[in-house]
């Protein structure tokens, strides 16, 4: 006969005396919480692409403090290699860089299958309506002009992460 104990919510079997010399089997009930918290999904990794080392350092420091894994690239060629190798979920991309600029990166990313394309936030000193329209046309998800507020950028990244 099993009964439910009001204090713990566990069911238990009343104890019976064991005779000397007999074998006893012991079983343990494991607790299963019906209101267990949902598993926490890991944050997506973020690729930071900028030719200014100070910007890269501040962004990586801030993102890692929020729990993100980060990768860095100093130009577009390095960015495409990082995307191929690490498949980041998010990318912070500058436009004006040597070797390959951010526009060319966006143009190359259009060729990637949807699952391999990170969500992109442009962070650039270029801030005209024409630049913003071009970024949207090439698939950027958000645009923040430099100088930018790190907390605002983090909010944008969190929003993109939740929308994914």
C-alpha positions, 0 to 999 in steps of 0.5 A: 500500500502506498500513501502520499506524504503531505510534506514532501509530495513523495509516495512511500511504502510503509515499513515492514520489519525484516526477519533475521536471515532474510534477504531484503531488496531496497529500492529508491524513489527518485524525485521528479519535479513537475515544475522543473525549469526549462533547460537554458539554451547556450547563447549563440557565438558572436563574430566581431569584425572591425579593423580597429583593435580597441573596438574589437577588444571592447566588444569582445570584453562586453559580449563575453561578460554577457556569456557569449563566445566571441571570435574576431576578424580584422577584415572581410577576408578573415570574417568569411574564414571565421564564418566558415570555421565557427558558424557564429549565430551573430556578427557585428560588422564594420563597413570601412575596412582594408582588404575586403570591406563590410559591403563585400562580406554581406555580398558574399554571405548572400551566397551562403545557405540560410542556416550558415548565415549569421544575423548581422548588426552593422556598426559603422561611421557610415550612417546615411540613409543610403548606407542603411538602405544598402545594408538592409538590401544586402541582408543586414538585420540591424544598423548602429552608427559609430560612435555607439553605446555598448548597452544598446548594441547588446540589446539589439543582439539579444533581440536578434537572438530571441527572434532567431 
